[in-house]
Amino acid sequence: MQQDILINWSPQETRVAVIEHGAVQELHVERTLERGLVGNIYLGKVSRVLPGMQSAFIDIGLERAAFLHVADVWHPPAEGESLSQARQSQPQIPIEKQVFEGQALMVQVIKDPIGTKGARLSTQISIAGRLLVFLPQDEHIGVSQKIPQEQRESLRRRLQALAGEGAKGGLILRTNGEDSSDAELAEDIAYLRKTWARIRQASMQLPPRSLLHHDLNLLQRVLRDLVSEQTQAIRIDSREQFERLQTFGREFMPAAAAKLQHYKGERPIFDLFSVDEEIARALGRRVDLKSGGYLVVDQTEALTTVDVNTGGFVGARNFDDTIFKTNLEAAQAIARQLRLRNLGGIVIVDFIDMAREDHQQAVLAEFRKQLARDRVKTSSGGFSPLGLVEMTRKRTRESLAHMLCEPCPVCQGKGIVKTARSVTYDILREILREARQFNPREFRVVASPKVVELFLDEESQHLAELSDFIGKPISLQAETAMAQEQYDIVLL
């Protein structure tokens, strides 16, 4: 499976597209103004200790002082203890006995500033790599709890062997590292140790209130997380960022850096594979299949549903074959859409009902084969008694729709609005309600042009009858800025 990575950079936004077999499979977007601080490491200066709150304010050079609670002050675990056991067993030492005003302290942001609150900090440093997390203050070798229990011990032994005897710092294997080779793990360990050495050196050279380590931006994460043996080229359309990425890659990931190319073409880089058109399609509900069938994708709070329809596909010899071919094509398209839209959590797929057992198994096999290409962990079941396939996909970041869109101000995210006739009847009821409570000289209805037009045409008789019933004139005013459901009733 050959892969290309395209990077479109601008001062305000970085966009990355992963191309496989000539089609966009993944999209990643990072905006400069929306980048968080979580993961950043600072050399802070204790500005104030509050024994009553068991907290301290730390100046890390931001607009507001950051916040360190006593529970986030790191203590080395006893020999043979895990980090969680150490936290439970050790008595909590008052914060005033651990830090003092004016002290220089290495801290890491664990929660971004929100509103008037500063960032939340921890003195326990952890550096995330592609496959591992490095704990420089600890000696613990651990494995993610999400990896099955029967695999953890063998993975732990492999990590211990790769870490080496007497090596400083602990390691935790991330969920996406369970199937990695020794070479990949060794490369990640080398990168993490080199990063920590650079942070330590900076902490001894820079003054307090300095940033020691910025968590990797999207460009750097491309080299760390997205590049694989199948990657042919990484093309970027900015000369400045190309040179920066080359410098970073040569130091930390030389194999990935060798695939970097500066794109100098006249056409925008995303035009090469119609990426912008793919983004527009990925924000819609309907996905057309080449055969004439289509998918309908609905993302809700609890889960995502995918409905498969034959549409205009009638090309097969009989109805069973038509359904089977549509479902096979849908299985490939659904796996791609999950990656493209970055949909996580529970996903329910409603394939078209198939009468034959061998057709069901073939569609399931194709679906699982396509899901196996996803770098994010997925799990799928078989067909339920209702003919549905249930699956899960690990949430890694916001979905594409949540990142690029917001709820419609007209329908408030419902996706539908009341008809103009429904709104006219709401208005008539509201006028009757107001007439029973107040005694104005006149009622004026301010509404959208479509609603006013309906009152002047088909609903004119009902409006006149209400005016006669309450004994007050009712005037109309069209307001183009109003949405169809919006209206005001003014008492004159």
C-alpha positions as CSV (number, residue, x, y, z in Angstrom):
1,M,0.0,0.0,0.0
2,Q,1.7,3.2,-1.2
3,Q,1.1,6.4,0.6
4,D,1.8,10.1,0.0
5,I,1.4,12.9,2.5
6,L,0.6,16.5,1.4
7,I,1.1,19.5,3.7
8,N,-0.6,22.8,3.0
9,W,0.9,25.5,5.4
10,S,-0.2,29.0,6.0
11,P,0.5,31.3,9.0
12,Q,-3.0,30.7,10.4
13,E,-3.6,27.0,9.6
14,T,-1.7,23.8,8.8
15,R,-3.6,21.1,6.8
16,V,-2.3,17.6,6.2
17,A,-3.8,15.0,3.8
18,V,-2.8,11.4,3.7
19,I,-3.2,9.9,0.2
20,E,-3.5,6.2,-0.5
21,H,-4.2,4.6,-3.9
22,G,-4.8,8.1,-5.2
23,A,-7.6,8.9,-2.8
24,V,-7.7,11.0,0.4
25,Q,-7.8,8.8,3.5
26,E,-7.1,11.1,6.4
27,L,-7.2,14.8,7.0
28,H,-5.5,16.7,9.9
29,V,-6.1,20.4,10.7
30,E,-4.3,22.6,13.2
31,R,-5.0,26.3,13.7
32,T,-2.4,28.6,15.1
33,L,-4.8,30.5,17.4
34,E,-6.4,27.3,18.7
35,R,-3.2,25.4,19.7
36,G,-3.3,24.4,23.4
37,L,-0.6,24.4,25.9
38,V,-1.1,20.9,27.3
39,G,2.1,19.0,27.2
40,N,4.3,22.1,27.2
41,I,7.2,22.0,29.8
42,Y,8.3,25.3,31.5
43,L,10.8,26.4,34.0
44,G,8.4,28.2,36.3
45,K,8.9,30.5,39.3
46,V,6.8,30.1,42.4
47,S,5.1,33.4,42.9
48,R,2.7,32.6,45.8
49,V,2.0,29.6,48.1
50,L,-1.5,29.2,49.5
51,P,-1.6,26.8,52.4
52,G,-5.3,27.2,52.9
53,M,-6.0,25.9,49.3
54,Q,-3.0,23.6,49.3
55,S,-1.9,25.2,46.1
56,A,0.7,27.4,44.6
57,F,0.7,30.0,41.8
58,I,3.5,29.5,39.3
59,D,4.7,32.2,36.9
60,I,5.5,30.5,33.6
61,G,5.6,33.6,31.5
62,L,1.9,33.6,30.5
63,E,-0.6,36.4,30.9
64,R,-2.0,34.7,34.1
65,A,-0.1,32.7,36.7
66,A,-0.6,29.0,36.4
67,F,-2.0,26.7,39.2
68,L,-0.2,23.8,41.0
69,H,-2.2,21.7,43.4
70,V,-0.6,19.6,46.1
71,A,-2.0,16.4,44.4
72,D,0.0,17.2,41.3
73,V,3.4,17.5,43.0
74,W,5.4,14.4,42.1
75,H,7.0,12.1,44.6
76,P,9.2,9.2,43.6
77,P,7.5,5.8,44.3
78,A,9.1,3.3,46.6
79,E,11.0,0.4,45.1
80,G,8.6,-2.1,43.4
81,E,5.7,0.4,43.6
82,S,3.7,1.6,40.5
83,L,2.8,5.3,40.2
84,S,-0.8,4.7,41.1
85,Q,0.2,2.7,44.2
86,A,2.6,5.4,45.3
87,R,-0.1,8.0,45.1
88,Q,-2.5,6.0,47.3
89,S,0.1,4.8,49.9
90,Q,2.1,8.0,50.5
91,P,0.7,10.5,53.0
92,Q,0.2,13.9,51.3
93,I,2.9,16.4,52.5
94,P,1.5,20.0,52.9
95,I,2.4,22.1,49.9
96,E,4.1,24.8,52.0
97,K,6.7,22.2,53.0
98,Q,7.4,21.3,49.4
99,V,7.7,24.6,47.5
100,F,8.5,28.1,48.5
101,E,8.2,31.6,46.9
102,G,10.9,32.4,44.4
103,Q,11.7,28.7,43.8
104,A,12.5,27.7,40.2
105,L,10.4,24.6,39.4
106,M,10.2,22.5,36.2
107,V,6.4,22.0,35.5
108,Q,4.2,20.6,32.7
109,V,0.8,21.9,31.6
110,I,-1.9,19.3,32.2
111,K,-4.9,21.6,31.6
112,D,-5.3,24.6,29.3
113,P,-6.3,28.0,30.7
114,I,-10.1,28.4,30.7
115,G,-11.8,31.8,31.1
116,T,-10.2,33.6,34.0
117,K,-8.5,30.5,35.3
118,G,-4.8,29.9,34.6
119,A,-3.3,26.7,33.3
120,R,-3.1,23.7,35.6
121,L,0.4,22.2,36.2
122,S,2.1,19.1,37.4
123,T,5.7,18.5,38.4
124,Q,5.5,15.0,37.1
125,I,7.0,15.2,33.6
126,S,5.9,12.9,30.8
127,I,7.0,13.1,27.2
128,A,4.8,11.4,24.6
129,G,6.3,9.7,21.6
130,R,4.7,7.9,18.7
131,L,4.5,4.5,20.5
132,L,5.7,5.2,24.0
133,V,5.5,7.7,26.9
134,F,8.8,8.6,28.6
135,L,8.8,9.2,32.4
136,P,12.2,10.8,33.1
137,Q,11.7,10.9,36.9
138,D,10.6,7.3,37.2
139,E,12.1,3.8,36.6
140,H,8.7,2.1,35.9
141,I,8.2,0.0,32.8
142,G,4.5,-0.2,32.0
143,V,2.0,-1.2,29.4
144,S,-1.3,0.6,28.5
145,Q,-4.3,-0.9,30.5
146,K,-6.2,-1.0,27.2
147,I,-3.9,-3.7,25.8
148,P,-5.3,-7.2,26.7
149,Q,-3.9,-8.6,30.0
150,E,-2.4,-11.8,28.3
151,Q,-0.1,-9.6,26.1
152,R,1.1,-7.2,28.7
153,E,3.8,-9.2,30.4
154,S,5.6,-10.2,27.2
155,L,5.4,-6.6,26.0
156,R,6.8,-5.4,29.3
157,R,9.8,-7.8,29.0
158,R,10.5,-6.6,25.4
159,L,10.5,-3.0,26.6
160,Q,12.8,-3.8,29.5
161,A,15.3,-5.4,27.1
162,L,15.1,-2.5,24.7
163,A,15.5,0.1,27.5
164,G,18.8,-1.4,28.6
165,E,20.3,-2.2,32.0
166,G,20.8,0.9,34.2
167,A,19.1,3.3,31.8
168,K,17.5,6.3,33.5
169,G,13.7,6.9,33.1
170,G,10.6,4.9,32.8
171,L,8.6,3.9,29.8
172,I,4.9,3.2,29.1
173,L,3.8,1.5,25.9
174,R,0.9,3.3,24.3
175,T,-2.1,1.3,22.9
176,N,-1.1,1.9,19.3
177,G,2.4,0.4,20.0
178,E,1.2,-3.2,20.8
179,D,2.0,-4.5,17.3
180,S,5.2,-2.5,16.7
181,S,8.5,-4.1,15.9
182,D,11.6,-3.8,18.1
183,A,13.2,-1.4,15.6
184,E,10.3,1.0,15.8
185,L,10.2,0.9,19.6
186,A,14.0,1.4,19.8
187,E,13.7,4.4,17.4
188,D,11.0,5.9,19.7
189,I,13.1,5.4,22.8
190,A,16.1,7.1,21.2
191,Y,13.9,10.1,20.2
192,L,12.4,10.4,23.7
193,R,15.7,10.3,25.5
194,K,17.2,12.8,23.1
195,T,14.2,15.1,23.7
196,W,14.7,14.8,27.5
197,A,18.4,15.6,27.3
198,R,17.6,18.8,25.4
199,I,15.0,19.8,28.0
200,R,17.4,19.2,30.9
201,Q,20.1,21.2,29.1
202,A,17.7,24.1,28.5
203,S,16.6,24.1,32.2
204,M,20.2,24.7,33.3
205,Q,20.8,27.5,30.8
206,L,17.6,29.5,30.6
207,P,16.1,31.8,33.3
208,P,12.8,31.0,35.2
209,R,9.6,31.7,33.2
210,S,11.1,30.1,30.1
211,L,9.5,27.5,27.8
212,L,11.7,24.4,27.8
213,H,9.7,22.1,25.6
214,H,6.8,22.9,23.2
215,D,4.7,19.8,22.5
216,L,5.1,18.9,18.8
217,N,3.0,20.9,16.3
218,L,1.2,19.2,13.5
219,L,4.1,19.4,11.1
220,Q,6.4,17.6,13.5
221,R,3.7,15.1,14.4
222,V,3.5,14.1,10.7
223,L,7.1,12.8,11.0
224,R,6.4,11.2,14.4
225,D,3.0,9.7,13.9
226,L,2.0,9.5,10.2
227,V,5.1,8.4,8.3
228,S,5.5,4.6,7.8
229,E,7.4,2.3,5.5
230,Q,4.7,2.7,2.9
231,T,5.2,6.5,2.7
232,Q,6.8,7.4,-0.6
233,A,7.0,11.2,-0.1
234,I,6.0,14.0,2.2
235,R,5.4,17.1,0.1
236,I,5.1,20.6,1.8
237,D,4.3,23.8,0.0
238,S,6.3,26.2,2.3
239,R,10.1,26.6,1.8
240,E,10.5,28.0,5.3
241,Q,8.6,25.1,7.0
242,F,10.3,22.5,4.8
243,E,13.7,23.7,6.0
244,R,12.6,23.7,9.7
245,L,11.0,20.2,9.3
246,Q,14.2,18.9,7.7
247,T,16.3,20.2,10.6
248,F,13.9,18.6,13.1
249,G,13.7,15.3,11.2
250,R,17.5,15.0,10.7
251,E,18.0,15.2,14.5
252,F,15.1,13.0,15.7
253,M,13.7,11.0,12.7
254,P,16.3,10.7,9.9
255,A,14.4,8.0,8.0
256,A,11.2,10.2,7.8
257,A,13.2,13.3,7.0
258,A,14.7,11.6,3.9
259,K,11.2,11.5,2.4
260,L,10.6,15.3,2.7
261,Q,10.1,17.3,-0.6
262,H,9.5,20.9,-1.1
263,Y,6.5,21.4,-3.5
264,K,7.1,24.2,-6.0
265,G,4.2,23.7,-8.4
266,E,2.0,26.6,-9.6
267,R,-1.2,24.8,-8.6
268,P,-2.1,24.7,-4.9
269,I,-0.8,21.4,-3.4
270,F,-4.3,20.3,-2.4
271,D,-5.5,20.6,-6.0
272,L,-3.3,17.6,-6.9
273,F,-5.8,15.2,-5.4
274,S,-8.9,17.5,-5.1
275,V,-8.5,17.6,-1.4
276,D,-10.7,20.6,-0.8
277,E,-13.5,18.9,-2.7
278,E,-13.0,15.9,-0.4
279,I,-13.3,18.1,2.6
280,A,-16.5,19.6,1.4
281,R,-17.9,16.1,0.8
282,A,-16.8,14.9,4.2
283,L,-18.9,17.5,5.8
284,G,-22.1,16.3,4.1
285,R,-24.5,13.5,5.2
286,R,-24.6,11.7,1.8
287,V,-21.7,9.9,0.3
288,D,-22.2,8.7,-3.3
289,L,-20.7,5.3,-4.4
290,K,-19.4,4.7,-7.9
291,S,-22.0,2.0,-8.5
292,G,-24.9,4.5,-8.0
293,G,-25.6,3.5,-4.4
294,Y,-24.9,5.9,-1.5
295,L,-24.3,6.1,2.3
296,V,-26.0,8.4,4.8
297,V,-23.7,9.3,7.7
298,D,-25.3,10.8,10.8
299,Q,-23.1,11.9,13.8
300,T,-24.9,12.2,17.1
301,E,-23.9,12.7,20.7
302,A,-23.9,9.0,21.6
303,L,-22.9,7.3,18.4
304,T,-22.5,7.5,14.6
305,T,-24.9,5.7,12.2
306,V,-24.2,4.8,8.6
307,D,-27.0,3.7,6.4
308,V,-26.3,1.9,3.1
309,N,-28.7,2.4,0.1
310,T,-28.7,0.9,-3.4
311,G,-29.9,4.2,-5.0
312,G,-29.8,3.9,-8.7
313,F,-27.6,0.8,-8.9
314,V,-29.3,-1.9,-11.0
315,G,-26.3,-3.3,-12.9
316,A,-26.1,-6.9,-11.6
317,R,-27.9,-9.9,-13.0
318,N,-30.3,-10.3,-10.0
319,F,-31.3,-8.5,-6.9
320,D,-29.1,-10.5,-4.5
321,D,-26.0,-9.7,-6.6
322,T,-27.0,-6.0,-6.7
323,I,-27.3,-5.9,-2.9
324,F,-24.0,-7.8,-2.4
325,K,-22.0,-5.6,-4.7
326,T,-23.4,-2.4,-3.2
327,N,-22.5,-3.7,0.3
328,L,-19.0,-4.7,-0.7
329,E,-18.4,-1.2,-2.1
330,A,-20.0,0.4,0.9
331,A,-17.7,-1.6,3.3
332,Q,-14.7,0.0,1.6
333,A,-16.3,3.5,1.6
334,I,-17.4,3.3,5.2
335,A,-13.9,2.5,6.5
336,R,-12.5,5.4,4.5
337,Q,-15.1,7.8,5.7
338,L,-14.4,6.9,9.4
339,R,-10.7,7.8,8.8
340,L,-11.5,10.9,6.7
341,R,-14.0,12.4,9.1
342,N,-12.1,11.0,12.2
343,L,-15.3,9.6,13.6
344,G,-14.8,7.9,17.0
345,G,-16.8,6.0,19.6
346,I,-19.7,3.7,18.8
347,V,-20.5,3.3,15.1
348,I,-23.6,1.4,13.9
349,V,-23.7,0.3,10.2
350,D,-26.9,-0.7,8.5
351,F,-25.9,-2.6,5.5
352,I,-28.7,-3.6,3.0
353,D,-30.2,-6.9,4.2
354,M,-28.6,-10.0,2.6
355,A,-30.4,-13.3,2.4
356,R,-27.3,-15.4,1.8
357,E,-24.9,-16.3,4.6
358,D,-21.8,-16.4,2.3
359,H,-22.6,-12.8,1.2
360,Q,-22.8,-11.6,4.8
361,Q,-19.4,-13.2,5.6
362,A,-17.8,-11.8,2.5
363,V,-19.0,-8.3,3.3
364,L,-17.8,-8.6,7.0
365,A,-14.4,-9.9,5.8
366,E,-14.0,-7.0,3.4
367,F,-15.1,-4.5,6.1
368,R,-12.6,-5.8,8.6
369,K,-9.8,-5.9,6.0
370,Q,-10.4,-2.2,5.3
371,L,-10.6,-1.3,9.0
372,A,-7.2,-3.0,9.6
373,R,-5.6,-0.3,7.5
374,D,-6.7,2.3,10.0
375,R,-3.9,3.6,12.3
376,V,-6.5,4.2,15.0
377,K,-7.6,1.1,16.9
378,T,-11.0,-0.4,15.8
379,S,-13.1,-3.3,16.9
380,S,-16.1,-4.7,15.1
381,G,-18.7,-7.4,15.7
382,G,-20.8,-9.6,13.3
383,F,-24.3,-9.0,12.0
384,S,-26.8,-8.6,14.8
385,P,-30.3,-10.2,14.7
386,L,-31.5,-6.9,13.2
387,G,-28.9,-7.0,10.5
388,L,-26.7,-4.3,12.0
389,V,-22.9,-4.3,12.4
390,E,-21.7,-2.7,15.6
391,M,-18.1,-1.4,15.9
392,T,-16.0,1.1,17.9
393,R,-13.2,3.3,16.8
394,K,-10.9,5.0,19.3
395,R,-11.4,8.7,19.7
396,T,-8.1,10.5,19.1
397,R,-9.1,14.1,18.5
398,E,-12.2,16.1,17.5
399,S,-14.0,14.9,14.4
400,L,-13.6,16.9,11.2
401,A,-17.1,18.3,11.4
402,H,-16.7,19.4,15.0
403,M,-13.4,21.1,14.1
404,L,-14.5,23.0,11.0
405,C,-18.2,23.6,11.7
406,E,-20.6,24.9,14.4
407,P,-24.3,24.3,15.0
408,C,-26.5,26.2,12.5
409,P,-27.8,29.5,14.1
410,V,-31.1,29.1,12.3
411,C,-32.0,25.5,13.2
412,Q,-29.8,25.3,16.4
413,G,-28.2,22.1,15.1
414,K,-31.5,20.2,14.6
415,G,-31.1,20.1,10.8
416,I,-34.7,21.1,10.2
417,V,-36.9,24.2,10.7
418,K,-40.6,24.7,11.0
419,T,-42.6,25.3,7.8
420,A,-43.7,28.9,7.2
421,R,-47.3,27.7,7.8
422,S,-46.5,26.3,11.2
423,V,-44.9,29.6,12.1
424,T,-48.0,31.5,11.0
425,Y,-50.2,29.4,13.3
426,D,-47.7,29.9,16.2
427,I,-48.0,33.7,15.6
428,L,-51.8,33.6,15.6
429,R,-51.9,31.7,18.9
430,E,-49.4,34.1,20.4
431,I,-51.5,37.1,19.3
432,L,-54.6,35.6,21.0
433,R,-52.6,34.9,24.2
434,E,-51.2,38.5,24.2
435,A,-54.7,40.0,23.6
436,R,-56.0,38.3,26.7
437,Q,-53.4,39.9,28.9
438,F,-52.9,43.4,27.3
439,N,-55.0,46.0,25.6
440,P,-52.8,47.7,23.0
441,R,-54.0,49.9,20.2
442,E,-52.6,47.6,17.5
443,F,-50.6,44.4,17.1
444,R,-47.7,44.4,14.7
445,V,-46.2,41.1,13.5
446,V,-42.5,41.3,12.4
447,A,-41.4,38.1,10.7
448,S,-39.5,36.7,7.7
449,P,-40.7,37.6,4.2
450,K,-41.9,34.1,3.5
451,V,-44.1,34.1,6.6
452,V,-45.5,37.6,5.9
453,E,-46.2,36.5,2.3
454,L,-48.2,33.5,3.5
455,F,-50.2,35.8,5.8
456,L,-51.0,38.1,2.8
457,D,-52.0,35.2,0.6
458,E,-53.3,31.8,1.9
459,E,-53.6,32.7,5.6
460,S,-55.1,36.2,5.1
461,Q,-58.6,35.0,6.0
462,H,-57.5,33.5,9.3
463,L,-55.6,36.7,10.1
464,A,-58.7,38.8,9.4
465,E,-60.9,36.6,11.5
466,L,-58.5,36.8,14.5
467,S,-58.4,40.6,14.1
468,D,-62.2,40.8,14.2
469,F,-62.3,38.4,17.2
470,I,-59.9,40.5,19.4
471,G,-61.2,43.8,18.1
472,K,-57.7,45.1,17.2
473,P,-55.9,45.8,13.9
474,I,-53.0,43.5,13.1
475,S,-50.3,44.9,10.8
476,L,-47.4,43.0,9.1
477,Q,-43.8,43.9,8.6
478,A,-41.3,41.7,6.7
479,E,-37.7,41.6,8.1
480,T,-35.2,40.0,5.7
481,A,-32.6,39.5,8.6
482,M,-35.0,37.1,10.4
483,A,-34.9,33.4,9.9
484,Q,-38.1,31.5,9.1
485,E,-38.8,30.5,12.7
486,Q,-38.1,33.9,14.1
487,Y,-40.8,36.5,14.8
488,D,-41.7,39.4,17.1
489,I,-45.2,40.6,18.1
490,V,-45.0,44.4,18.9
491,L,-47.7,46.0,21.0
492,L,-48.5,49.5,19.8
